[in-house]
Amino acid sequence: MTAQAAIVAISQAAPQLTSALSQDQLDEVLRLWADVSQPISEADVRILLTMLPADGDLAFEVNWTLLHAIERSLCWPLWDALSDENDWHRRLKLLLANAGIHSPA
């Protein structure tokens, strides 16, 4: 399965979603996000996970939107795509653990 064009375009407009985004970049990300079909695919999830900054930056709250879309994906969780070095990935793992879902490995 391939990623949605809107998600690929978002990743090109802002490879890392941080509060350092310019207003133009932020506007472009939000405009493109409106074109994303839900639920997102595995390919979409993998791209979005790479865009979440390791330091947990909120990117003007945009990263919460990504996190919720990832959680709603039918393929979730993707254990192999999560890193302990990334605050957002750790947050996703904690949410899974709180729901009683643990990595099979």
DSSP file (Angstrom, degrees, kcal/mol; ACC not computed):
  #  RESIDUE AA STRUCTURE BP1 BP2  ACC     N-H-->O    O-->H-N    N-H-->O    O-->H-N    TCO  KAPPA ALPHA  PHI   PSI    X-CA   Y-CA   Z-CA
    1    1 A M              0   0    0      0, 0.0     2,-0.2     0, 0.0     0, 0.0   0.000 360.0 360.0 360.0 141.1    0.0    0.0    0.0
    2    2 A T        -     0   0    0      1,-0.1    42,-0.2    41,-0.1    41,-0.1  -0.647 360.0-101.3-101.0 159.3    1.3    3.5   -0.8
    3    3 A A        -     0   0    0     -2,-0.2    -1,-0.1    40,-0.2     2,-0.1  -0.398  44.1 -94.8 -75.3 153.2    1.0    6.6    1.3
    4    4 A Q     >  -     0   0    0      1,-0.1     4,-2.2    -2,-0.1     3,-0.3  -0.387  29.2-123.3 -65.1 144.4   -1.6    9.2    0.6
    5    5 A A  H  > S+     0   0    0      1,-0.2     4,-2.6     2,-0.2     5,-0.2   0.866 111.4  56.1 -58.0 -37.7   -0.4   12.1   -1.6
    6    6 A A  H  > S+     0   0    0      2,-0.2     4,-2.1    29,-0.2    -1,-0.2   0.884 107.8  47.4 -64.8 -38.0   -1.4   14.6    1.1
    7    7 A I  H  > S+     0   0    0     -3,-0.3     4,-2.4     2,-0.2    -2,-0.2   0.904 111.8  49.7 -71.5 -40.4    0.8   12.9    3.7
    8    8 A V  H  X S+     0   0    0     -4,-2.2     4,-1.6     1,-0.2    -2,-0.2   0.926 111.8  49.6 -60.5 -43.8    3.8   12.7    1.3
    9    9 A A  H  X S+     0   0    0     -4,-2.6     4,-2.3     1,-0.2    -2,-0.2   0.881 109.0  51.9 -64.1 -38.5    3.3   16.4    0.5
   10   10 A I  H  X S+     0   0    0     -4,-2.1     4,-2.4     1,-0.2    -1,-0.2   0.930 108.4  51.1 -61.9 -44.8    3.2   17.2    4.3
   11   11 A S  H  < S+     0   0    0     -4,-2.4    -1,-0.2     1,-0.2    -2,-0.2   0.808 112.4  46.9 -65.3 -28.2    6.4   15.3    4.8
   12   12 A Q  H  < S+     0   0    0     -4,-1.6    -1,-0.2    -5,-0.2    -2,-0.2   0.847 112.7  48.5 -79.0 -35.6    8.0   17.3    2.0
   13   13 A A  H  < S+     0   0    0     -4,-2.3    -2,-0.2     1,-0.3    -3,-0.2   0.838 135.4   7.7 -71.5 -33.3    6.7   20.6    3.3
   14   14 A A     <  -     0   0    0     -4,-2.4    -1,-0.3    -5,-0.2    -2,-0.2  -0.629  62.6-176.4-152.1  83.7    7.8   20.0    6.8
   15   15 A P  S    S+     0   0    0      0, 0.0     2,-0.4     0, 0.0    -1,-0.1   0.800  85.3  33.4 -56.6 -30.5   10.0   16.9    7.4
   16   16 A Q  S    S-     0   0    0      2,-0.0     2,-1.1    37,-0.0    36,-0.2  -0.994  82.2-140.9-125.6 125.1   10.0   17.5   11.1
   17   17 A L        +     0   0    0     34,-2.3     2,-0.3    -2,-0.4    46,-0.1  -0.734  45.6 142.0 -89.3 102.1    7.0   19.1   12.7
   18   18 A T    >   -     0   0    0     -2,-1.1     3,-1.6    40,-0.1    -2,-0.0  -0.820  68.0-100.7-132.6 170.8    8.3   21.5   15.3
   19   19 A S  T 3  S+     0   0    0      1,-0.3    -2,-0.1    -2,-0.3    39,-0.0   0.502 112.7  77.2 -72.2  -2.3    7.5   25.0   16.6
   20   20 A A  T 3   +     0   0    0      2,-0.0    -1,-0.3     0, 0.0    -3,-0.0   0.471  68.2 119.1 -83.2  -2.5   10.3   26.3   14.3
   21   21 A L    <   -     0   0    0     -3,-1.6     2,-0.1     1,-0.1    -7,-0.1  -0.339  68.1-120.2 -61.0 142.0    8.0   26.0   11.3
   22   22 A S     >  -     0   0    0      1,-0.1     4,-2.6     4,-0.0     5,-0.2  -0.363  26.1-107.4 -73.8 164.8    7.3   29.2    9.6
   23   23 A Q  H  > S+     0   0    0      1,-0.2     4,-2.7     2,-0.2     5,-0.2   0.890 122.5  53.2 -60.9 -38.4    3.7   30.4    9.3
   24   24 A D  H  > S+     0   0    0      2,-0.2     4,-2.2     1,-0.2    -1,-0.2   0.913 109.8  47.3 -63.4 -42.4    3.7   29.5    5.6
   25   25 A Q  H  > S+     0   0    0      2,-0.2     4,-2.7     1,-0.2    -2,-0.2   0.930 112.9  48.9 -63.8 -44.9    4.9   26.0    6.4
   26   26 A L  H  X S+     0   0    0     -4,-2.6     4,-2.5     1,-0.2     5,-0.2   0.923 111.1  49.6 -61.2 -45.1    2.3   25.6    9.2
   27   27 A D  H  X S+     0   0    0     -4,-2.7     4,-2.3     1,-0.2    -1,-0.2   0.899 111.7  49.4 -60.6 -40.6   -0.5   26.9    6.9
   28   28 A E  H  X S+     0   0    0     -4,-2.2     4,-2.7     2,-0.2     5,-0.2   0.917 110.2  50.2 -65.9 -43.6    0.6   24.4    4.2
   29   29 A V  H  X S+     0   0    0     -4,-2.7     4,-2.6     1,-0.2    -2,-0.2   0.932 113.4  45.8 -59.5 -46.4    0.7   21.5    6.6
   30   30 A L  H  X S+     0   0    0     -4,-2.5     4,-1.3     2,-0.2    -1,-0.2   0.882 112.3  50.8 -66.6 -38.4   -2.8   22.4    7.8
   31   31 A R  H  < S+     0   0    0     -4,-2.3     4,-0.3    -5,-0.2     3,-0.3   0.931 114.3  44.1 -63.3 -45.4   -4.2   22.9    4.3
   32   32 A L  H >< S+     0   0    0     -4,-2.7     3,-1.9     1,-0.2     4,-0.3   0.878 106.1  61.0 -67.3 -38.3   -2.8   19.5    3.2
   33   33 A W  H >< S+     0   0    0     -4,-2.6     3,-1.8     1,-0.3    -1,-0.2   0.842  93.8  64.9 -59.4 -32.5   -4.0   17.7    6.4
   34   34 A A  T 3< S+     0   0    0     -4,-1.3    -1,-0.3     1,-0.3    -2,-0.2   0.731 100.1  53.3 -62.1 -20.7   -7.6   18.7    5.4
   35   35 A D  T <  S+     0   0    0     -3,-1.9     2,-0.4    -4,-0.3    -1,-0.3   0.440  82.4 112.4 -93.1  -1.0   -7.1   16.4    2.4
   36   36 A V    <   -     0   0    0     -3,-1.8     2,-0.3    -4,-0.3     4,-0.1  -0.588  62.8-137.8 -78.0 129.0   -6.0   13.3    4.4
   37   37 A S        -     0   0    0     -2,-0.4   -33,-0.1     2,-0.1    -2,-0.1  -0.691  31.0-103.1 -85.6 137.7   -8.5   10.5    4.3
   38   38 A Q  S    S+     0   0    0     -2,-0.3     2,-0.1     2,-0.1    35,-0.0  -0.832  95.5  41.3-108.7 148.8   -9.1    8.7    7.6
   39   39 A P  S    S-     0   0    0      0, 0.0     2,-0.1     0, 0.0    34,-0.1   0.631  88.7-138.3 -73.7 155.2   -8.3    6.1    8.8
   40   40 A I        -     0   0    0     29,-0.4    34,-0.5    -2,-0.1    35,-0.4  -0.407  15.3-116.4 -81.6 157.8   -4.7    6.4    7.6
   41   41 A S     >  -     0   0    0     32,-0.1     4,-2.6    -2,-0.1     5,-0.2  -0.253  28.5-100.3 -86.6 173.7   -2.8    3.4    6.2
   42   42 A E  H  > S+     0   0    0      2,-0.2     4,-2.6     1,-0.2     5,-0.2   0.911 124.9  52.6 -59.6 -43.1    0.3    1.7    7.4
   43   43 A A  H  > S+     0   0    0      1,-0.2     4,-1.7     2,-0.2    -1,-0.2   0.900 110.0  48.9 -61.1 -40.1    2.4    3.6    4.9
   44   44 A D  H  > S+     0   0    0    -42,-0.2     4,-2.8     2,-0.2    -2,-0.2   0.932 110.3  50.8 -63.2 -46.6    0.9    6.9    6.2
   45   45 A V  H  X S+     0   0    0     -4,-2.6     4,-2.7     1,-0.2    -2,-0.2   0.922 108.0  52.6 -58.3 -45.9    1.6    5.9    9.8
   46   46 A R  H  X S+     0   0    0     -4,-2.6     4,-1.1     1,-0.2    -1,-0.2   0.888 111.7  46.0 -60.5 -39.8    5.2    5.1    9.0
   47   47 A I  H >X S+     0   0    0     -4,-1.7     4,-0.9    -5,-0.2     3,-0.6   0.948 112.7  49.6 -66.9 -47.7    5.7    8.5    7.4
   48   48 A L  H >X S+     0   0    0     -4,-2.8     4,-0.9     1,-0.2     3,-0.8   0.877 105.2  57.7 -61.3 -38.0    4.0   10.4   10.2
   49   49 A L  H 3< S+     0   0    0     -4,-2.7     3,-0.4     1,-0.3    -1,-0.2   0.846 104.2  52.8 -61.6 -32.6    6.1    8.6   12.9
   50   50 A T  H << S+     0   0    0     -4,-1.1    -1,-0.3    -3,-0.6    -2,-0.2   0.720 105.4  56.2 -74.1 -19.4    9.3    9.9   11.2
   51   51 A M  H << S+     0   0    0     -4,-0.9   -34,-2.3    -3,-0.8    -1,-0.2   0.655  81.6  97.4 -87.2 -16.8    7.9   13.5   11.3
   52   52 A L  S  < S-     0   0    0     -4,-0.9    37,-0.1    -3,-0.4   -34,-0.1  -0.629  81.9-120.5 -75.4 121.0    7.3   13.5   15.1
   53   53 A P    >   -     0   0    0      0, 0.0     3,-1.8     0, 0.0    35,-0.6  -0.332   9.2-129.5 -68.8 142.3   10.3   15.2   16.7
   54   54 A A  T 3  S+     0   0    0      1,-0.3    33,-2.7    32,-0.2    35,-0.1   0.783 104.3  60.7 -59.9 -29.7   12.4   13.3   19.2
   55   55 A D  T 3  S-     0   0    0     31,-0.2    -1,-0.3    32,-0.1    31,-0.1   0.448 113.2-112.3 -84.3   2.0   12.2   16.1   21.8
   56   56 A G    <   +     0   0    0     -3,-1.8    -2,-0.1     1,-0.2    -1,-0.1   0.610  50.3 174.9  82.4  10.7    8.5   16.0   22.0
   57   57 A D        -     0   0    0      1,-0.1    -1,-0.2     2,-0.0   -40,-0.1  -0.222  27.1-144.8 -51.0 137.5    7.9   19.5   20.4
   58   58 A L      > -     0   0    0      5,-0.1     5,-1.9    -6,-0.1     6,-0.4   0.688  15.1-144.7 -82.7 -19.8    4.2   20.1   20.0
   59   59 A A  T > 5S-     0   0    0      1,-0.2     3,-2.0     2,-0.2   -41,-0.1   0.952  75.8 -46.6  50.8  55.6    4.5   22.1   16.7
   60   60 A F  T 3 5S-     0   0    0      1,-0.3    -1,-0.2     2,-0.1   -42,-0.0   0.840 107.0 -60.0  58.0  34.5    1.6   24.4   17.7
   61   61 A E  T >>5S+     0   0    0     -3,-0.1     4,-1.0     1,-0.1     3,-0.8   0.387 111.9 118.3  75.6  -1.4   -0.4   21.3   18.7
   62   62 A V  H <>5 +     0   0    0     -3,-2.0     4,-1.8     1,-0.2     3,-0.5   0.868  67.2  61.8 -62.2 -35.9   -0.3   19.8   15.2
   63   63 A N  H 3><S+     0   0    0     -5,-1.9     4,-2.5     1,-0.3    -1,-0.2   0.779  96.3  58.6 -66.7 -25.0    1.6   16.8   16.6
   64   64 A W  H <> S+     0   0    0     -3,-0.8     4,-2.4    -6,-0.4    -1,-0.3   0.891 104.1  52.4 -66.7 -37.5   -1.4   15.9   18.8
   65   65 A T  H  X S+     0   0    0     -4,-1.0     4,-1.9    -3,-0.5    -2,-0.2   0.922 110.8  47.1 -61.7 -44.0   -3.5   15.7   15.6
   66   66 A L  H  X S+     0   0    0     -4,-1.8     4,-2.6     1,-0.2    -2,-0.2   0.931 110.0  53.1 -62.6 -45.8   -0.9   13.3   14.1
   67   67 A L  H  X S+     0   0    0     -4,-2.5     4,-2.5     1,-0.2    -2,-0.2   0.915 109.8  47.6 -57.0 -45.0   -0.8   11.2   17.2
   68   68 A H  H  X S+     0   0    0     -4,-2.4     4,-1.5     1,-0.2    -1,-0.2   0.873 111.4  50.4 -67.5 -36.2   -4.6   10.8   17.3
   69   69 A A  H  X S+     0   0    0     -4,-1.9     4,-0.6     2,-0.2   -29,-0.4   0.900 110.5  50.4 -66.2 -39.8   -4.7    9.8   13.6
   70   70 A I  H >< S+     0   0    0     -4,-2.6     3,-1.2     1,-0.2    -2,-0.2   0.936 109.2  51.2 -61.7 -46.8   -1.9    7.3   14.2
   71   71 A E  H 3< S+     0   0    0     -4,-2.5    -1,-0.2     1,-0.3    -2,-0.2   0.825 109.2  51.0 -60.9 -32.3   -3.9    5.8   17.1
   72   72 A R  H 3< S+     0   0    0     -4,-1.5    -1,-0.3    -5,-0.2    -2,-0.2   0.565  83.1 116.4 -83.3  -8.6   -7.0    5.4   14.9
   73   73 A S    X<  -     0   0    0     -3,-1.2     3,-1.2    -4,-0.6   -32,-0.1  -0.333  69.5-133.1 -63.2 140.8   -5.2    3.7   12.1
   74   74 A L  T 3  S+     0   0    0    -34,-0.5    -1,-0.1     1,-0.2   -33,-0.1   0.700 105.5  54.3 -67.8 -19.1   -6.4    0.1   11.5
   75   75 A C  T 3  S+     0   0    0    -35,-0.4    -1,-0.2    -5,-0.1    -2,-0.1   0.518  88.9 157.5 -91.3  -5.8   -2.8   -1.2   11.4
   76   76 A W    <   +     0   0    0     -3,-1.2     2,-0.1    -6,-0.2    -5,-0.0  -0.428  40.9  47.9 -72.6 138.3   -1.9    0.3   14.8
   77   77 A P        -     0   0    0      0, 0.0     2,-0.6     0, 0.0     3,-0.1   0.466  56.9-179.4 -92.1 155.3    0.3   -0.5   16.6
   78   78 A L    >   -     0   0    0      1,-0.2     3,-1.9    -2,-0.1     4,-0.4  -0.802   5.4-178.5-112.2  84.7    3.5   -0.8   14.5
   79   79 A W  G >  S+     0   0    0     -2,-0.6     3,-1.5     1,-0.3    -1,-0.2   0.842  76.5  59.2 -56.5 -38.2    6.0   -1.9   17.1
   80   80 A D  G 3  S+     0   0    0      1,-0.3    -1,-0.3    -3,-0.1    -2,-0.0   0.662 102.4  55.0 -68.6 -14.2    8.9   -2.0   14.7
   81   81 A A  G <  S+     0   0    0     -3,-1.9     2,-0.4     2,-0.0    -1,-0.3   0.471  89.2  93.9 -96.4  -2.8    8.4    1.7   13.9
   82   82 A L    <   -     0   0    0     -3,-1.5     2,-0.4    -4,-0.4   -33,-0.0  -0.754  56.2-162.6 -98.0 137.5    8.6    3.0   17.5
   83   83 A S    >   -     0   0    0     -2,-0.4     3,-1.2     3,-0.1     7,-0.2  -0.937  22.2-144.5-119.7 138.4   11.9    4.2   19.0
   84   84 A D  T 3  S+     0   0    0     -2,-0.4    -1,-0.1     1,-0.2     6,-0.1   0.628  99.7  66.8 -72.4 -11.9   12.6    4.6   22.7
   85   85 A E  T 3  S+     0   0    0      4,-0.0     2,-0.5     1,-0.0    -1,-0.2   0.464  88.0  79.0 -86.3  -1.2   14.7    7.7   21.8
   86   86 A N    <>  -     0   0    0     -3,-1.2     4,-2.6     1,-0.1     5,-0.2  -0.932  68.2-150.9-115.5 123.1   11.7    9.7   20.6
   87   87 A D  H  > S+     0   0    0    -33,-2.7     4,-2.2    -2,-0.5    -1,-0.1   0.876  99.8  49.9 -58.4 -39.9    9.4   11.3   23.2
   88   88 A W  H  > S+     0   0    0    -35,-0.6     4,-2.3     2,-0.2    -1,-0.2   0.898 110.8  49.2 -66.7 -39.8    6.3   11.0   20.9
   89   89 A H  H  > S+     0   0    0      2,-0.2     4,-2.4     1,-0.2    -2,-0.2   0.905 110.9  50.2 -65.8 -40.7    7.0    7.3   20.3
   90   90 A R  H  X S+     0   0    0     -4,-2.6     4,-2.4     2,-0.2    -2,-0.2   0.898 109.2  52.2 -63.0 -39.3    7.4    6.8   24.1
   91   91 A R  H  X S+     0   0    0     -4,-2.2     4,-2.4    -5,-0.2    -2,-0.2   0.916 109.2  49.4 -62.5 -43.2    4.1    8.6   24.6
   92   92 A L  H  X S+     0   0    0     -4,-2.3     4,-2.1     2,-0.2    -2,-0.2   0.905 110.7  50.1 -62.6 -41.3    2.4    6.3   22.1
   93   93 A K  H  X S+     0   0    0     -4,-2.4     4,-2.8     2,-0.2    -2,-0.2   0.903 110.1  50.7 -63.1 -40.9    3.9    3.2   23.8
   94   94 A L  H  X S+     0   0    0     -4,-2.4     4,-2.8     2,-0.2    -2,-0.2   0.908 108.7  51.2 -63.9 -42.5    2.6    4.5   27.2
   95   95 A L  H  X S+     0   0    0     -4,-2.4     4,-1.0     2,-0.2    -1,-0.2   0.904 111.9  47.7 -61.1 -40.5   -0.9    5.0   25.7
   96   96 A L  H ><>S+     0   0    0     -4,-2.1     5,-2.9     2,-0.2     3,-0.5   0.930 111.7  49.6 -64.4 -45.4   -0.8    1.4   24.4
   97   97 A A  H ><5S+     0   0    0     -4,-2.8     3,-1.8     1,-0.3    -2,-0.2   0.899 107.3  54.7 -61.4 -40.8    0.5    0.1   27.7
   98   98 A N  H 3<5S+     0   0    0     -4,-2.8    -1,-0.3     1,-0.3    -2,-0.2   0.778 107.3  51.5 -63.4 -25.4   -2.3    2.0   29.6
   99   99 A A  T <<5S-     0   0    0     -4,-1.0    -1,-0.3    -3,-0.5    -2,-0.2   0.379 124.1-106.7 -89.9   3.2   -4.8    0.2   27.3
  100  100 A G  T < 5S+     0   0    0     -3,-1.8     2,-0.6     1,-0.3    -3,-0.2   0.683  78.3 133.2  81.2  18.4   -3.2   -3.2   28.1
  101  101 A I      < +     0   0    0     -5,-2.9     2,-0.3    -6,-0.1    -1,-0.3  -0.912  30.8 178.9-107.3 122.1   -1.5   -3.6   24.8
  102  102 A H        -     0   0    0     -2,-0.6    -9,-0.0    -3,-0.1    -5,-0.0  -0.898  36.0 -92.6-126.4 152.3    2.1   -4.6   24.9
  103  103 A S        -     0   0    0     -2,-0.3    -1,-0.0     1,-0.1   -10,-0.0  -0.339  26.7-140.7 -60.3 135.9    4.8   -5.4   22.4
  104  104 A P              0   0    0      0, 0.0    -1,-0.1     0, 0.0    -2,-0.0   0.688 360.0 360.0 -72.1 -16.6    4.9   -9.1   21.4
  105  105 A A              0   0    0      0, 0.0    -2,-0.1     0, 0.0     0, 0.0   0.461 360.0 360.0 -88.3 360.0    8.8   -9.0   21.3
